[in-house]
Amino acid sequence: MPNALDLRRRIKGVKNIQKITQAMKMVAAVRLRKAQERVRDSLPYCQELETAIAALVTSGEELPGGLFAEREVLRTGYLVIGADKGLAGSYGSNLVKALVRHIGGESRVGLVVVGRKVKDYFGRRHVAIDKSYTGISEKPRYQHAVDIGAVITELFGRGTYDKVYLVYTKFCSSGNQQVVVEHLLPIRIAETLPCRKQPQIYEPSFDSVLAEVAAKWLEAAVFRGLIHAAASEVASRLNAMSLATDNAQELIGQLVLEYNKVRQANITREISEIVGGSEALR
């Protein structure tokens, strides 16, 4: 049974940890508010791009190759957006499990990863990582999406990947985040929509307009994944730190109760010794 000194040290240690988790919880709450605003503010832009590229695809014009090229799948690429840091509960493990489940037993795969945790995990398992980005998961900028989109376009264009999936954690609410695996390339949008019969004039040409809109659509899709993943990471960290703070408080209560029992036992023993000594002197 631990003595009173050990229990006091443990209580002090748990209280110090509780202060840290409480501070991290407060920081995560502030960041989550900003991350939610970014997710909400990006929605109109992404929706307009979806509308624009759907209008081009259903215009009746012949689609060029490029990002629309369908070919035999020899190697599949995955753009995986994870976290650089831990202490976010099951955020990282859920992402990895979903990706491993989607890959199955397929060996002809390549990864473009965002986040040190994902990179380290698959690096230890000798999975081919063609490109990695670290240090951007918490505060992604649109330029990051532009750079990643350019790399994905290059890998797809030269045949390194014949199909590309986007894997990230979608932010639904502060208490609900879901890992999604979305088809990214080749672009398949509005395949079931009817063909527009009204003639359109494109300047300088249909191919150039479609190529520009397709590039912007890819960048927007990557950026959507980045900001959703950032918001989901912060929300998971907030929930994890909140749970850790509550657990620390519960543990402190248990330790204080045990400490009081030990102290009371010591007091009772000392009183018994005093009483016994006084009786012996009579």
LINQUITA-V99516 format. One record per helix or strand. SS is the DSSP state (A for helix, B for strand). FROM is the first residue (numbers start at 1). TO is the last residue. If there is no record, write none. Layout:
ss | from | to
SS | FROM | TO
SS | FROM | TO
This chain:
ss | from | to
A | 4 | 57
A | 66 | 68
B | 76 | 81
A | 91 | 103
B | 109 | 114
A | 116 | 124
B | 129 | 133
A | 142 | 157
B | 163 | 173
B | 176 | 185
A | 206 | 281
